[in-house]
Amino acid sequence: MEIRTLAEGLQFPEGPVAMADGSVVLVEIAAHALTRVGPDGSKTVVATPGGGPNGAAVGPDGKCYVANNGGFEWHRENGHIRPLVQAKDYSGGRLERIDLATGAVETLYRACGDLALKGPNDLVIDKSGGVYFTDLGKRRSRDMDVGAVYYAKPDGSAVVEVAPSRINPTSLGKLSRIVGTRLPAEATGDLEFVLSVKDEISGKTLEVKEPFTVAAGAAKAAAPPTGE
């Protein structure tokens, strides 16, 4: 297998999405941008949502969904950069939707109920267009947030916390299974899901397997669809 460099000079790229035309759409966290890299290595800025666009995925609607962490301070040395603490101009965590044709940016969520999103990090989209995303939280000089995993409707109407109180949940792996009405009769809970979540501190990949106990009201509408 041959590996070649397609583009250089990207500002902390993550979340690459292979597109049908052979291009790759990715976030540049330190440049606060969503960028398209062409098959020839050309780079085009699709949108500049600001903050810290940290993960990207394209939904069934053709829009690009972005987990935005709100921004980091950066250490730059000898051509290398790495993220540090929460940015001085931190703009708040959010889940965004970007039109790849126009670059228009919509903010879908900044909070789940009374819980403000602090540092959304990665996301994965199910068949219905629903978005699972991790919130890593932010680290400051003397304290840090406890993270969580959320599930959100793609139209901005409802979001629910599905795996609370996680220490630095970062990368969402394969969406292994979403089951609901097909659960065996003896199973507990309304819904159950399995996700692999990488814990940044321990370096371990954890399997998150939890039943949903969704509160009544608007949040209940955000429950993931049943079936595999």
Phi, psi and omega per residue, in radians:
M1 nan 2.244 3.130
E2 -1.633 2.311 3.074
I3 -1.999 2.202 3.121
R4 -2.261 2.686 3.106
T5 -1.399 2.161 -3.118
L6 -1.607 -0.681 -3.122
A7 -2.631 2.612 3.122
E8 -2.233 2.934 3.087
G9 1.400 0.194 3.100
L10 -1.293 2.510 -3.043
Q11 -1.665 1.498 -3.131
F12 1.000 1.186 -3.118
P13 -1.312 2.507 3.024
E14 -2.625 3.054 3.021
G15 1.054 0.763 -3.103
P16 -1.181 2.403 3.097
V17 -2.152 2.072 3.102
A18 -1.337 2.176 -3.097
M19 -1.745 2.806 -3.070
A20 -1.107 -0.475 -3.115
D21 -1.476 0.086 3.125
G22 1.623 -0.105 3.094
S23 -1.465 2.952 3.092
V24 -2.214 2.203 3.059
V25 -1.735 2.314 -3.107
L26 -2.578 2.875 3.038
V27 -1.660 2.566 2.937
E28 -2.007 1.745 -2.985
I29 -1.082 -0.792 -3.083
A30 -1.290 -0.299 3.094
A31 -1.717 0.001 3.102
H32 1.032 0.620 -2.951
A33 -2.364 2.732 2.909
L34 -1.855 2.184 -2.982
T35 -2.190 2.533 3.025
R36 -1.891 2.229 3.065
V37 -1.842 2.096 -3.118
G38 -1.332 2.893 3.106
P39 -1.016 -0.422 3.130
D40 -1.590 0.073 3.133
G41 1.588 -0.041 3.114
S42 -1.158 2.594 -3.116
K43 -2.091 2.260 3.117
T44 -2.275 2.217 3.084
V45 -1.317 2.125 3.125
V46 -1.439 -0.753 -3.105
A47 -2.800 2.730 3.072
T48 -2.172 1.436 -3.102
P49 -1.252 -0.184 -3.117
G50 1.364 -3.037 -3.137
G51 1.103 -2.218 3.137
G52 -2.463 1.371 3.069
P53 -1.019 2.094 -2.864
N54 -2.077 -0.477 3.117
G55 -2.554 2.631 -3.101
A56 -2.484 2.585 3.047
A57 -2.747 2.535 3.133
V58 -1.702 2.262 -3.110
G59 -1.545 3.064 3.098
P60 -1.044 -0.364 3.128
D61 -1.464 -0.011 3.137
G62 1.451 -0.046 3.097
K63 -1.501 2.691 3.118
C64 -1.713 2.154 3.121
Y65 -1.701 2.321 -3.018
V66 -2.205 2.246 2.976
A67 -1.516 2.032 -3.057
N68 -1.939 2.101 -3.054
N69 -1.481 -0.051 3.089
G70 1.557 -0.218 3.043
G71 2.043 2.551 3.088
F72 -2.095 2.769 2.728
E73 -1.431 2.631 -3.041
W74 -2.193 2.529 2.987
H75 -1.813 2.159 -3.121
R76 -2.109 2.226 -3.113
E77 -2.770 2.265 3.069
N78 0.924 0.699 3.094
G79 1.406 0.060 -3.138
H80 -1.984 2.616 3.087
I81 -2.318 2.637 3.040
R82 -2.597 2.584 -3.106
P83 -1.318 2.589 3.105
L84 -2.053 -2.109 -3.067
V85 -1.624 -3.121 3.092
Q86 -0.956 2.381 -3.085
A87 -1.124 2.582 3.060
K88 -1.080 -0.583 3.112
D89 -1.776 0.569 -3.138
Y90 -0.834 2.236 -3.050
S91 -1.897 0.181 3.093
G92 1.562 2.521 3.114
G93 -1.324 2.630 3.120
R94 -2.871 2.838 2.988
L95 -1.890 2.226 -3.044
E96 -2.125 2.763 3.046
R97 -2.183 2.259 -3.053
I98 -2.123 2.281 3.057
D99 -1.392 2.008 -3.068
L100 -1.193 -0.380 -3.139
A101 -1.442 -0.660 -3.051
T102 -1.888 -0.338 -3.070
G103 1.419 0.084 3.139
A104 -1.145 2.358 -3.097
V105 -1.964 2.204 3.047
E106 -1.986 2.363 3.005
T107 -1.614 2.030 -3.112
L108 -1.509 -0.751 -3.085
Y109 -2.533 2.409 2.953
R110 -2.069 -0.142 -3.099
A111 -2.724 2.803 2.967
C112 -2.056 1.744 -3.023
G113 1.099 -2.161 3.125
D114 -1.536 -0.041 -3.095
L115 -1.630 1.949 3.079
A116 -1.222 2.441 2.999
L117 -1.265 2.311 -3.040
K118 -1.819 -0.853 -3.100
G119 -2.659 1.112 3.103
P120 -0.898 2.395 -2.937
N121 -2.111 -0.871 -3.070
D122 -2.512 2.831 -3.087
L123 -2.657 2.777 3.054
V124 -2.517 2.534 -3.028
I125 -1.996 2.338 3.130
D126 -1.538 -3.122 -3.031
K127 -1.100 -0.499 -3.111
S128 -1.471 -0.092 -3.096
G129 1.677 -0.066 3.082
G130 -1.146 2.612 -3.006
V131 -2.045 2.067 2.911
Y132 -1.567 2.324 3.075
F133 -2.533 2.594 3.076
T134 -1.605 2.580 2.974
D135 -2.064 1.810 -3.134
L136 -1.168 -0.474 -2.987
G137 1.464 -3.108 3.136
K138 -2.161 2.621 3.060
R139 -1.908 2.323 3.082
R140 -2.033 -3.106 -3.014
S141 -1.138 -0.509 -3.063
R142 -2.176 -0.036 -3.117
D143 -2.761 2.953 3.131
M144 -2.592 2.797 -3.117
D145 -1.542 2.744 2.953
V146 -1.665 2.315 -3.022
G147 -1.602 -2.998 -3.115
A148 -2.884 2.975 2.993
V149 -2.032 2.372 -3.088
Y150 -2.141 2.786 2.971
Y151 -2.200 2.289 -3.044
A152 -2.277 2.489 2.987
K153 -1.281 2.484 -3.052
P154 -1.272 -0.202 -3.122
D155 -1.631 0.061 3.111
G156 1.452 0.155 -3.026
S157 -1.516 -0.423 -3.084
A158 -2.869 2.502 3.081
V159 -2.447 2.506 -3.111
V160 -2.358 2.526 3.075
E161 -1.460 2.150 -3.075
V162 -1.920 -0.350 3.085
A163 -2.479 1.510 -3.055
P164 -1.365 2.861 2.974
S165 0.966 0.972 3.072
R166 -1.825 2.392 3.118
I167 -1.462 1.884 3.083
N168 0.918 0.942 3.033
P169 -1.233 2.217 -3.091
T170 -2.026 -1.617 -2.969
S171 -1.355 2.278 2.991
L172 -1.568 2.163 3.116
G173 -1.482 -2.649 -3.113
K174 -1.084 2.356 3.023
L175 -1.311 1.673 -2.904
S176 -1.250 -0.813 -3.042
R177 -2.803 2.399 2.959
I178 -2.214 2.052 -3.080
V179 -2.224 2.606 -3.132
G180 -2.503 -1.646 -3.089
T181 -1.159 -0.295 -3.130
R182 -1.503 0.002 3.086
L183 -1.078 2.531 3.073
P184 -1.079 2.735 -3.008
A185 -1.027 -0.556 -3.073
E186 -1.404 -0.127 -3.123
A187 -1.216 2.616 -3.137
T188 -1.829 2.765 3.108
G189 1.530 2.756 -3.140
D190 -1.307 -0.729 -3.096
L191 -2.456 2.763 3.090
E192 -2.476 2.506 3.082
F193 -2.404 2.768 3.082
V194 -2.204 2.168 3.082
L195 -2.304 2.614 2.966
S196 -1.749 2.241 -3.062
V197 -2.214 2.222 3.115
K198 -1.517 2.202 3.077
D199 -1.592 2.066 -3.007
E200 -1.163 -0.586 -3.092
I201 -1.274 -0.871 -3.088
S202 -1.438 -0.401 -3.083
G203 1.389 0.022 -3.104
K204 -1.556 2.617 3.012
T205 -1.673 2.084 -3.074
L206 -1.787 2.476 3.034
E207 -1.625 2.030 3.123
V208 -1.648 2.068 -3.113
K209 -2.367 1.852 -3.021
E210 -2.462 2.552 2.986
P211 -1.371 2.655 3.055
F212 -1.534 2.342 2.961
T213 -2.216 1.394 -2.999
V214 -1.517 2.313 3.130
A215 -1.160 2.696 3.105
A216 -1.186 2.792 3.113
G217 1.853 -2.711 -3.031
A218 -1.080 -0.633 -3.087
A219 -1.099 -0.528 -3.107
K220 -1.097 -0.501 3.119
A221 -1.170 -0.260 -3.120
A222 -1.528 -0.074 -3.114
A223 -0.982 2.364 -3.123
P224 -1.017 2.699 -3.125
P225 -1.164 2.682 3.132
T226 -1.445 2.859 -3.141
G227 1.599 2.833 -3.096
E228 -1.413 nan nan
